[in-house]
Amino acid sequence: MRFATYQGEQHLADLVGRLFQFTVAHAGTLAQQAEAALLQANPQLRSLATLPAGTLIMVPEVPGVEPTNEVQPVGEPISGLVAHIRLALGDVTKTLHDAYAQQEKEASSALRLVESEEVQAIFKNNPEMQQRLSSIDKGTADRLKEMQALSGLVQQILVQADKDLADLARR
């Protein structure tokens, strides 16, 4: 895969001329093929007037045409970057797992305390505190369920992100 950046060319022919090298013999036909391939790969090039300079352009391969030095292949640098991102993703996954485990431990501990015989005995003759304990118990149980659901969802997202990064690295 090869890329270049749009530099504000007013006409697509100027961009094609900057990105591709043509031999004199077949320049017209090959330039048209290169233009068509460039548009197919980058539909945003149909509106050059609204395209900001610096926009990344995918440069397709065109049979019989070589790219200029303006076009940069992407391969090894992307693979290295993907590897670093996957390592960081692993660190994020572990950190989130540890954080969820700690929150779950704290919530479970709070539930055990609120539901303990000792706490219940202390407040058994205080209806207002009984109501508050019940509210704390329900709120903590609800929070625990939400954390478990969120943890599962985040885990699915992180697994999918890792799969997507692995696919990108293979390209």
N, C-alpha and C positions, 0 to 999 in steps of 0.2 A: 504494500500500500504506500502511495506517495502523496505528499501534500505540498501546498504552497500557500502564500497569503495573497489576498486581493490587495492591490496597491492603488486603487482608485481609477483604474482604466475606464475611459469613457465608452469604449466599444469592445465587444467581445473579441473581435478580430485582434485587437491590440493585446488582450490578455492571452489569447491563443499563441500569438507571436512571441510573447515573453516566456511562455511555459514549454513550447515545443520547438524543435529544430526541424526544418524542412529542407529537402534537397530541391533544387530548382526544377528538376524534371517533373515532379508530381506535387508540387507545392499546393496548387489550388485544390485538388481532390483531397489530399491528405489534410489540409487545413480545415476543409468542410467536415471531414470525418472527426477530426480532433475537436472541433467546435461542438458537434453533435454529442460526442462522448462526454465532453466537459459539462454540457447542459444536462445530460441525463444523470450524471453523477452529482451535479450541483444545481438543482432547479432554481435556487435563489439567484443564480447568475442571469436569469431572465429580466431582472430588475436592477441593473447596475446602478442606476441613479439613487436607489434607496439603500444600497449595500455599503456598510461602513468599511473603510480601509482597515486592513488587518484581519478581515474575516478569513478563517481557515477554509481552504478549497481542497477537495479531494481531486487528485490528478489521475485519471484512469489511464490504463495502457491503451495505446492506439497502435495497431499493427503497422509497421513500416515507418513509425515516427519515434524519434528519441526525445526524451525530455531535456530541457536546458538545465543549467546549474541552479536555476531558481527553484527547481523541484527537489524536495528532500525526501528520500525514502525513510519510512518509519518501520522499524523492526526491532533491532537490538535495544535501542533506548526505551522503547515501549515495554519490551519484555522485562527489562530491569526495573522500570517504574512499576509495572504490574506486580512483580515479585515483592517490592517494598510495600506496596499497598496491601497485598495479601498478608504480609507479616504484621503490618499495623492493624489490619482487620482482625487477625488472630488475637492481638493484644486487647483490642476493643472488646472482642467477644469474651475474653477471660475477665476483664475488668467489670463488664456488665453482669456476667454470671456471678462474680464474687459479690457485687453490690446487691443484686437480687437475693442472693443467699443470705447476706447479712440482714437485709430488710425483712425477709421471711422469718429469720431467727428472732429478730426483735419483735415482730408482730405476734409470733407464736408465744413468745415469752409474756407479752402483754396480755394475750388471751388467757393464758394459764393463770396469771396473777389475778385478773378480774374475776375469773371463774373459780378461784380457789376458795376452799371452805373458810379459811381465815378471814379473807376480805368480805365474803358474804356474811359471816357471823358479825363482823364489826358493824356493818351497815344494815343488818336485818331489821332494825326498828326505825330506820330512817327512809321513808318512802321516796323522798326526793333523791337521795343518794342511790337507792336501788334503781331508780329510773335512769340516773346518770350512768351507773355501771352497765345497765342493759344497753344504753345508747353507745357506750364505749365498746362494749362487747360486739354489738352488731356492726358498728363502724369499722372496727379493727378486722373483723371477719370479712367484711366487704372489701376492705383495702387489700387484704391478703389474697382474695380471689382475683381482684383486678391486677395485682402484681404478678400472679401466676399466669394470667391470660396475657398480659403485656410481655412477660418474659418469653412465653412461647412464641408470640408474634415477632418479637425482636430476633429471637433465635432463627426463625424461618427467614426473615429478611437477611440476616447475616450469612446464612447458608447459601441463599440464592445469590447474594452479592459475590461470595467466594466462587461459586460456579460460573457466574458471568465473567469474573476476572480471569478464571482459568480458561474460559473460551476465548477471551480477548488475547491472552498470551499465546494461544495456539495459532492465531491468525497470522 
